[in-house]
Amino acid sequence: MRGPFVDPLFKYFYGYITDYNPIFLDWIKDYVTENSVILEIGAGGGKNVSYDFAKLAQKVIGVDMDPRILNNPNLNESLCIDFFDNKFDDNSFDIIFANSVVEHIQYPQKFLTEIRRIIRPNGYFFFKTPNMLHFAIIIAKFTPYWFHKFYCGLSGRKSEDTFPTYYYMNSTRRIEKLSKSVNFSYKIRTLECQPDYLFLDPVSFLMGVGYERLVNKYKCLNKFRIVMMVKATFEK
Protein backbone atom coordinates (compact mmCIF):
# COMPACT_ATOMS: atom_id res chain seq x y z
CA MET A 1 0.00 0.00 0.00
CA ARG A 2 1.51 3.32 -1.08
CA GLY A 3 1.47 6.41 1.10
CA PRO A 4 -1.05 9.18 0.28
CA PHE A 5 1.59 11.45 -1.24
CA VAL A 6 3.32 8.66 -3.14
CA ASP A 7 0.20 7.41 -4.89
CA PRO A 8 -0.30 10.44 -7.19
CA LEU A 9 3.39 10.40 -8.06
CA PHE A 10 3.16 6.73 -8.92
CA LYS A 11 0.20 7.36 -11.19
CA TYR A 12 1.95 10.30 -12.85
CA PHE A 13 5.20 8.46 -13.64
CA TYR A 14 3.89 4.94 -14.24
CA GLY A 15 0.11 4.67 -14.08
CA TYR A 16 0.27 0.91 -13.67
CA ILE A 17 2.37 -1.72 -11.93
CA THR A 18 4.84 -3.68 -14.02
CA ASP A 19 5.03 -7.19 -12.59
CA TYR A 20 8.37 -8.99 -12.95
CA ASN A 21 6.78 -12.43 -12.71
CA PRO A 22 5.11 -12.60 -16.17
CA ILE A 23 8.40 -11.51 -17.77
CA PHE A 24 10.23 -14.30 -15.98
CA LEU A 25 7.55 -16.91 -16.69
CA ASP A 26 7.35 -15.96 -20.37
CA TRP A 27 11.09 -16.59 -20.67
CA ILE A 28 10.60 -20.09 -19.24
CA LYS A 29 7.56 -20.71 -21.44
CA ASP A 30 9.71 -20.26 -24.54
CA TYR A 31 11.41 -23.56 -23.61
CA VAL A 32 8.34 -25.56 -22.54
CA THR A 33 7.18 -28.36 -24.87
CA GLU A 34 4.39 -30.92 -24.59
CA ASN A 35 6.98 -33.45 -23.40
CA SER A 36 8.54 -31.24 -20.71
CA VAL A 37 8.66 -32.44 -17.11
CA ILE A 38 8.99 -29.34 -14.95
CA LEU A 39 9.91 -28.76 -11.31
CA GLU A 40 9.23 -25.55 -9.38
CA ILE A 41 11.31 -25.15 -6.23
CA GLY A 42 9.64 -23.08 -3.52
CA ALA A 43 6.28 -23.15 -5.28
CA GLY A 44 4.25 -22.05 -2.25
CA GLY A 45 0.50 -21.66 -2.52
CA GLY A 46 0.65 -20.31 -6.06
CA LYS A 47 -2.06 -17.70 -5.50
CA ASN A 48 0.21 -14.69 -6.00
CA VAL A 49 1.97 -16.07 -9.10
CA SER A 50 -0.07 -18.05 -11.62
CA TYR A 51 1.09 -19.79 -14.80
CA ASP A 52 -0.31 -22.30 -17.27
CA PHE A 53 2.65 -24.64 -17.75
CA ALA A 54 0.50 -27.63 -16.73
CA LYS A 55 -1.57 -27.11 -19.89
CA LEU A 56 1.53 -26.98 -22.08
CA ALA A 57 3.84 -29.59 -20.55
CA GLN A 58 3.67 -33.28 -19.71
CA LYS A 59 3.85 -32.63 -15.96
CA VAL A 60 4.56 -29.85 -13.46
CA ILE A 61 5.73 -30.77 -9.95
CA GLY A 62 6.27 -28.35 -7.08
CA VAL A 63 8.18 -28.67 -3.82
CA ASP A 64 7.98 -26.45 -0.75
CA MET A 65 8.12 -26.88 3.03
CA ASP A 66 5.05 -24.64 3.32
CA PRO A 67 1.89 -26.82 3.47
CA ARG A 68 0.06 -24.24 1.37
CA ILE A 69 1.71 -25.90 -1.61
CA LEU A 70 -0.86 -28.71 -1.32
CA ASN A 71 -3.47 -26.28 -2.70
CA ASN A 72 -1.27 -24.76 -5.42
CA PRO A 73 -3.44 -24.58 -8.58
CA ASN A 74 -0.45 -24.34 -10.94
CA LEU A 75 0.83 -27.85 -10.27
CA ASN A 76 0.00 -31.41 -11.31
CA GLU A 77 1.77 -32.74 -8.23
CA SER A 78 2.56 -30.99 -4.94
CA LEU A 79 5.20 -32.19 -2.48
CA CYS A 80 5.46 -30.62 0.97
CA ILE A 81 9.14 -31.41 1.54
CA ASP A 82 12.53 -29.77 1.94
CA PHE A 83 14.10 -29.70 -1.53
CA PHE A 84 17.29 -31.19 -0.12
CA ASP A 85 15.31 -34.22 1.08
CA ASN A 86 13.82 -35.00 -2.32
CA LYS A 87 13.74 -38.56 -3.68
CA PHE A 88 13.85 -37.64 -7.36
CA ASP A 89 15.82 -39.89 -9.67
CA ASP A 90 18.82 -38.59 -11.56
CA ASN A 91 17.94 -36.76 -14.80
CA SER A 92 14.25 -36.36 -13.88
CA PHE A 93 13.44 -32.88 -15.21
CA ASP A 94 13.69 -30.92 -18.44
CA ILE A 95 13.10 -27.56 -16.75
CA ILE A 96 13.60 -26.53 -13.13
CA PHE A 97 12.81 -23.04 -11.91
CA ALA A 98 12.84 -21.03 -8.69
CA ASN A 99 11.04 -17.71 -8.40
CA SER A 100 12.36 -15.44 -5.62
CA VAL A 101 13.88 -18.42 -3.82
CA VAL A 102 17.67 -18.58 -4.25
CA GLU A 103 18.25 -15.51 -2.06
CA HIS A 104 17.09 -17.74 0.80
CA ILE A 105 19.54 -20.58 0.00
CA GLN A 106 22.26 -20.86 2.62
CA TYR A 107 24.37 -23.46 0.77
CA PRO A 108 24.34 -22.52 -2.93
CA GLN A 109 26.94 -25.05 -4.11
CA LYS A 110 25.03 -27.91 -2.49
CA PHE A 111 21.80 -26.54 -3.97
CA LEU A 112 23.20 -26.28 -7.50
CA THR A 113 24.85 -29.69 -7.28
CA GLU A 114 21.45 -31.20 -6.50
CA ILE A 115 19.92 -29.28 -9.41
CA ARG A 116 22.60 -30.72 -11.65
CA ARG A 117 21.85 -34.25 -10.43
CA ILE A 118 18.11 -34.19 -11.15
CA ILE A 119 18.08 -32.15 -14.36
CA ARG A 120 18.30 -33.91 -17.70
CA PRO A 121 21.10 -33.32 -20.22
CA ASN A 122 20.33 -30.12 -22.16
CA GLY A 123 17.79 -29.13 -19.48
CA TYR A 124 17.38 -25.60 -18.14
CA PHE A 125 17.42 -24.14 -14.66
CA PHE A 126 15.80 -20.70 -14.41
CA PHE A 127 15.77 -18.46 -11.37
CA LYS A 128 14.65 -14.92 -10.58
CA THR A 129 16.20 -13.14 -7.62
CA PRO A 130 17.12 -9.68 -6.30
CA ASN A 131 20.38 -8.23 -7.53
CA MET A 132 22.98 -7.72 -4.80
CA LEU A 133 24.37 -4.65 -6.58
CA HIS A 134 21.08 -2.76 -6.26
CA PHE A 135 21.06 -0.19 -3.46
CA ALA A 136 17.80 -1.51 -1.97
CA ILE A 137 19.21 -5.03 -1.73
CA ILE A 138 22.46 -3.77 -0.17
CA ILE A 139 20.35 -2.09 2.51
CA ALA A 140 18.29 -5.28 2.95
CA LYS A 141 21.43 -7.38 3.37
CA PHE A 142 22.67 -5.24 6.26
CA THR A 143 19.38 -4.85 8.12
CA PRO A 144 17.99 -7.47 10.53
CA TYR A 145 15.28 -9.99 9.74
CA TRP A 146 12.80 -8.39 12.13
CA PHE A 147 13.07 -5.15 10.16
CA HIS A 148 12.37 -7.01 6.89
CA LYS A 149 9.20 -8.44 8.39
CA PHE A 150 8.17 -5.02 9.70
CA TYR A 151 8.83 -3.16 6.44
CA CYS A 152 7.22 -5.81 4.27
CA GLY A 153 4.26 -5.80 6.64
CA LEU A 154 3.75 -2.10 5.90
CA SER A 155 3.34 -3.01 2.22
CA GLY A 156 0.70 -5.60 3.08
CA ARG A 157 2.83 -8.75 2.95
CA LYS A 158 2.04 -11.31 5.63
CA SER A 159 4.85 -12.07 8.08
CA GLU A 160 4.80 -15.77 7.16
CA ASP A 161 5.69 -14.78 3.59
CA THR A 162 8.92 -13.03 4.65
CA PHE A 163 11.88 -15.39 5.07
CA PRO A 164 15.54 -15.01 6.14
CA THR A 165 17.86 -14.04 3.28
CA TYR A 166 21.52 -14.83 2.55
CA TYR A 167 22.10 -13.41 -0.96
CA TYR A 168 24.77 -15.98 -1.86
CA MET A 169 23.64 -16.28 -5.51
CA ASN A 170 22.78 -12.66 -6.16
CA SER A 171 25.46 -11.07 -8.28
CA THR A 172 27.14 -11.78 -11.59
CA ARG A 173 30.44 -12.32 -9.80
CA ARG A 174 28.99 -14.96 -7.46
CA ILE A 175 27.16 -16.73 -10.27
CA GLU A 176 30.37 -16.81 -12.30
CA LYS A 177 32.25 -18.34 -9.37
CA LEU A 178 29.54 -20.95 -8.81
CA SER A 179 29.43 -21.77 -12.52
CA LYS A 180 33.06 -22.81 -12.38
CA SER A 181 32.70 -24.95 -9.27
CA VAL A 182 29.45 -26.69 -10.32
CA ASN A 183 30.16 -26.60 -14.07
CA PHE A 184 27.33 -24.75 -15.76
CA SER A 185 26.94 -22.02 -18.34
CA TYR A 186 24.46 -19.20 -17.91
CA LYS A 187 22.71 -16.18 -19.35
CA ILE A 188 21.60 -13.24 -17.21
CA ARG A 189 18.85 -10.69 -17.82
CA THR A 190 18.29 -7.71 -15.53
CA LEU A 191 15.16 -5.62 -14.98
CA GLU A 192 14.29 -2.34 -13.29
CA CYS A 193 10.68 -1.15 -13.18
CA GLN A 194 8.76 1.18 -10.87
CA PRO A 195 10.36 1.66 -7.41
CA ASP A 196 7.38 0.27 -5.53
CA TYR A 197 9.70 -0.72 -2.67
CA LEU A 198 9.87 3.03 -1.84
CA PHE A 199 6.18 3.30 -1.10
CA LEU A 200 6.15 5.40 2.08
CA ASP A 201 7.93 8.66 1.33
CA PRO A 202 7.53 10.88 -1.81
CA VAL A 203 11.11 12.16 -1.69
CA SER A 204 12.66 8.69 -1.67
CA PHE A 205 10.14 7.57 -4.30
CA LEU A 206 11.24 10.39 -6.64
CA MET A 207 14.85 9.40 -6.08
CA GLY A 208 13.85 5.86 -7.01
CA VAL A 209 12.22 7.13 -10.20
CA GLY A 210 15.47 8.89 -11.13
CA TYR A 211 17.44 5.72 -10.42
CA GLU A 212 15.07 3.64 -12.55
CA ARG A 213 15.38 6.07 -15.46
CA LEU A 214 19.17 6.07 -15.20
CA VAL A 215 19.83 2.33 -15.08
CA ASN A 216 17.34 1.69 -17.90
CA LYS A 217 18.76 4.40 -20.15
CA TYR A 218 22.40 3.25 -20.13
CA LYS A 219 23.24 -0.35 -20.97
CA CYS A 220 26.49 -0.13 -19.02
CA LEU A 221 24.40 0.27 -15.84
CA ASN A 222 22.26 -2.82 -16.35
CA LYS A 223 24.20 -4.67 -13.65
CA PHE A 224 22.66 -2.28 -11.09
CA ARG A 225 19.01 -3.14 -11.88
CA ILE A 226 17.00 -4.66 -9.06
CA VAL A 227 16.03 -8.04 -10.55
CA MET A 228 18.24 -10.73 -12.03
CA MET A 229 16.81 -13.54 -14.14
CA VAL A 230 19.19 -16.39 -14.90
CA LYS A 231 19.03 -19.35 -17.28
CA ALA A 232 21.61 -22.04 -16.48
CA THR A 233 22.57 -25.18 -18.38
CA PHE A 234 24.72 -27.83 -16.74
CA GLU A 235 27.57 -29.78 -18.26
CA LYS A 236 27.03 -33.48 -17.56
C-alpha positions in Angstrom: 0.0 0.0 0.0 1.5 3.3 -1.1 1.5 6.4 1.1 -1.0 9.2 0.3 1.6 11.4 -1.2 3.3 8.7 -3.1 0.2 7.4 -4.9 -0.3 10.4 -7.2 3.4 10.4 -8.1 3.2 6.7 -8.9 0.2 7.4 -11.2 2.0 10.3 -12.8 5.2 8.5 -13.6 3.9 4.9 -14.2 0.1 4.7 -14.1 0.3 0.9 -13.7 2.4 -1.7 -11.9 4.8 -3.7 -14.0 5.0 -7.2 -12.6 8.4 -9.0 -13.0 6.8 -12.4 -12.7 5.1 -12.6 -16.2 8.4 -11.5 -17.8 10.2 -14.3 -16.0 7.5 -16.9 -16.7 7.3 -16.0 -20.4 11.1 -16.6 -20.7 10.6 -20.1 -19.2 7.6 -20.7 -21.4 9.7 -20.3 -24.5 11.4 -23.6 -23.6 8.3 -25.6 -22.5 7.2 -28.4 -24.9 4.4 -30.9 -24.6 7.0 -33.4 -23.4 8.5 -31.2 -20.7 8.7 -32.4 -17.1 9.0 -29.3 -15.0 9.9 -28.8 -11.3 9.2 -25.6 -9.4 11.3 -25.2 -6.2 9.6 -23.1 -3.5 6.3 -23.2 -5.3 4.2 -22.1 -2.3 0.5 -21.7 -2.5 0.6 -20.3 -6.1 -2.1 -17.7 -5.5 0.2 -14.7 -6.0 2.0 -16.1 -9.1 -0.1 -18.0 -11.6 1.1 -19.8 -14.8 -0.3 -22.3 -17.3 2.7 -24.6 -17.7 0.5 -27.6 -16.7 -1.6 -27.1 -19.9 1.5 -27.0 -22.1 3.8 -29.6 -20.5 3.7 -33.3 -19.7 3.8 -32.6 -16.0 4.6 -29.8 -13.5 5.7 -30.8 -10.0 6.3 -28.3 -7.1 8.2 -28.7 -3.8 8.0 -26.5 -0.7 8.1 -26.9 3.0 5.0 -24.6 3.3 1.9 -26.8 3.5 0.1 -24.2 1.4 1.7 -25.9 -1.6 -0.9 -28.7 -1.3 -3.5 -26.3 -2.7 -1.3 -24.8 -5.4 -3.4 -24.6 -8.6 -0.4 -24.3 -10.9 0.8 -27.9 -10.3 0.0 -31.4 -11.3 1.8 -32.7 -8.2 2.6 -31.0 -4.9 5.2 -32.2 -2.5 5.5 -30.6 1.0 9.1 -31.4 1.5 12.5 -29.8 1.9 14.1 -29.7 -1.5 17.3 -31.2 -0.1 15.3 -34.2 1.1 13.8 -35.0 -2.3 13.7 -38.6 -3.7 13.9 -37.6 -7.4 15.8 -39.9 -9.7 18.8 -38.6 -11.6 17.9 -36.8 -14.8 14.3 -36.4 -13.9 13.4 -32.9 -15.2 13.7 -30.9 -18.4 13.1 -27.6 -16.7 13.6 -26.5 -13.1 12.8 -23.0 -11.9 12.8 -21.0 -8.7 11.0 -17.7 -8.4 12.4 -15.4 -5.6 13.9 -18.4 -3.8 17.7 -18.6 -4.3 18.3 -15.5 -2.1 17.1 -17.7 0.8 19.5 -20.6 0.0 22.3 -20.9 2.6 24.4 -23.5 0.8 24.3 -22.5 -2.9 26.9 -25.0 -4.1 25.0 -27.9 -2.5 21.8 -26.5 -4.0 23.2 -26.3 -7.5 24.8 -29.7 -7.3 21.5 -31.2 -6.5 19.9 -29.3 -9.4 22.6 -30.7 -11.6 21.8 -34.3 -10.4 18.1 -34.2 -11.2 18.1 -32.1 -14.4 18.3 -33.9 -17.7 21.1 -33.3 -20.2 20.3 -30.1 -22.2 17.8 -29.1 -19.5 17.4 -25.6 -18.1 17.4 -24.1 -14.7 15.8 -20.7 -14.4 15.8 -18.5 -11.4 14.6 -14.9 -10.6 16.2 -13.1 -7.6 17.1 -9.7 -6.3 20.4 -8.2 -7.5 23.0 -7.7 -4.8 24.4 -4.6 -6.6 21.1 -2.8 -6.3 21.1 -0.2 -3.5 17.8 -1.5 -2.0 19.2 -5.0 -1.7 22.5 -3.8 -0.2 20.3 -2.1 2.5 18.3 -5.3 2.9 21.4 -7.4 3.4 22.7 -5.2 6.3 19.4 -4.9 8.1 18.0 -7.5 10.5 15.3 -10.0 9.7 12.8 -8.4 12.1 13.1 -5.1 10.2 12.4 -7.0 6.9 9.2 -8.4 8.4 8.2 -5.0 9.7 8.8 -3.2 6.4 7.2 -5.8 4.3 4.3 -5.8 6.6 3.8 -2.1 5.9 3.3 -3.0 2.2 0.7 -5.6 3.1 2.8 -8.7 3.0 2.0 -11.3 5.6 4.9 -12.1 8.1 4.8 -15.8 7.2 5.7 -14.8 3.6 8.9 -13.0 4.6 11.9 -15.4 5.1 15.5 -15.0 6.1 17.9 -14.0 3.3 21.5 -14.8 2.6 22.1 -13.4 -1.0 24.8 -16.0 -1.9 23.6 -16.3 -5.5 22.8 -12.7 -6.2 25.5 -11.1 -8.3 27.1 -11.8 -11.6 30.4 -12.3 -9.8 29.0 -15.0 -7.5 27.2 -16.7 -10.3 30.4 -16.8 -12.3 32.2 -18.3 -9.4 29.5 -20.9 -8.8 29.4 -21.8 -12.5 33.1 -22.8 -12.4 32.7 -24.9 -9.3 29.5 -26.7 -10.3 30.2 -26.6 -14.1 27.3 -24.8 -15.8 26.9 -22.0 -18.3 24.5 -19.2 -17.9 22.7 -16.2 -19.4 21.6 -13.2 -17.2 18.9 -10.7 -17.8 18.3 -7.7 -15.5 15.2 -5.6 -15.0 14.3 -2.3 -13.3 10.7 -1.2 -13.2 8.8 1.2 -10.9 10.4 1.7 -7.4 7.4 0.3 -5.5 9.7 -0.7 -2.7 9.9 3.0 -1.8 6.2 3.3 -1.1 6.2 5.4 2.1 7.9 8.7 1.3 7.5 10.9 -1.8 11.1 12.2 -1.7 12.7 8.7 -1.7 10.1 7.6 -4.3 11.2 10.4 -6.6 14.8 9.4 -6.1 13.9 5.9 -7.0 12.2 7.1 -10.2 15.5 8.9 -11.1 17.4 5.7 -10.4 15.1 3.6 -12.6 15.4 6.1 -15.5 19.2 6.1 -15.2 19.8 2.3 -15.1 17.3 1.7 -17.9 18.8 4.4 -20.1 22.4 3.3 -20.1 23.2 -0.3 -21.0 26.5 -0.1 -19.0 24.4 0.3 -15.8 22.3 -2.8 -16.3 24.2 -4.7 -13.6 22.7 -2.3 -11.1 19.0 -3.1 -11.9 17.0 -4.7 -9.1 16.0 -8.0 -10.6 18.2 -10.7 -12.0 16.8 -13.5 -14.1 19.2 -16.4 -14.9 19.0 -19.3 -17.3 21.6 -22.0 -16.5 22.6 -25.2 -18.4 24.7 -27.8 -16.7 27.6 -29.8 -18.3 27.0 -33.5 -17.6 
